[in-house]
Amino acid sequence: MKTEQIGIVTSIKNESGDTILKGYFVNMQGVLGNSEENNNEMIGVCIADTNDGEMMPVAVTGIVLCVTGGIIYKGNPVSCDGKIYKVNFTDPPTTSELQRVVGKALDAATAADQLVRVLLK
């Protein structure tokens, strides 16, 4: 069983127009976020299914279960578009690549829609 060690939790209003499910990254506007846009305005991970217009609990620090968007290897830095993806860095990494990182995968995933533990950045 994979466990979570959630640190700081805050609340933000779900402004997505839809239900946001547990395990998805959200931004400061209360919608699913993309860490490649708007200088990475991710606030954290939704930790309970939340309907539109409701206050959603969001883990800001700690180790949280997140939904994958594809293959991830243990130890990969991850970015997100709601789901998480491994970050492919150039050598040396660019500032924009480093800004996309939202955490580090503590488990591997072989496909999309699996749950892995992520140490939040």
N, C-alpha and C positions, 0 to 999 in steps of 0.2 A: 504494500500500500504506500502510495506517495503522500507525504504529509506537507502541510504548510506551516510556516513560522511567520505569521503576519506581525509586522511591527506597527507603525502608525497607520491608522485608518481615518479618513476624512469622509465627508459626504459632499456630493455635488448633484445638482438636479439633472436628470436625464432629459436632454433637449433633442434627442435623436429622431423623435416621431415614431419610434418603434421600441420594442423591448430590447434591452441590452442584457446579454447573458453573462453569467459568472465566467471568469477566465479571459475576458476580452479587455484590451487596453482602451482607455478613454482619455480624451484631452480635456483641457480646462474649460471648454465650451459645453461639456457634457454630452459629447457624441463620440462614436468610435473614431479613433485618431490614427493618423499616419505619421510615423516619426520622421519621414522624409520631407514633410511639408511644414511650413510655418515655424521654422527653427525648433522643431521637436517640442511641441507644447503638451506632451503627454503628462498626465498627472499621476496615473497609476492604473491598477487593474480592478475592474468591477468584481466584487466578491459575493454578490448575490443577484440573481435574476431580478431586473428592475424595469417596470413598465414606464412608458413615456410620461413625463411630468412628475414622476416620483423622485424622491431623494435616493440616490444610489450610494451604497458604501463602497469606498475605493481604497485599496491598499496602496500606500505611498512608499512604504519601506518593508523589507523583509523578504521571505521566500514564499512565492505564490504560484499556484497552479495556473498555467496559461494554455490556451488553445493554439495549436501549431497550424501554420499555413503550408508546410512542406517538410522535407527532411531536415533534421537538425541533429548535430552531434553534440555530445556532452562537452561542455566547456566553450561552445560557440557563443560569441557575443551576438545578441539578437536585436533586431529592429521590429517594427510592427506596422500593421494597417488595421488594427483591431486584433488580428491573429499575429503570431510571432514568426519571424523568418531569420535564418542565419545571415549575418552581415559578411559580405565578401570584401575584404580590404585590398587596396592596392598596396604596393611596397615603395615608399612608406605610406601609411594611411593618410588620407586627406582630412582636413578639419571637418568637412561636411559628412564624411563617412563616420568619423568619431562622434559627431553630434547626433546621428541616427540611433546610436546604441541606447537601449532602454534597460538592458540587463544581461545576465549571463545564464545560459542553459545549464542546469544541473543534471539533466537527463537527456537521453537521445530519443528521437522520434523517427519512424520510418516512413511516415506519410502525413498528410494534412489531417486536421481534426482529432489529433491526439493531445493528451494532457502531459505537459512536462513542468517540472519545477523550474522557476526562474528567480535568481537572486536579483532583485530590483536595483537599478543604478541610482 
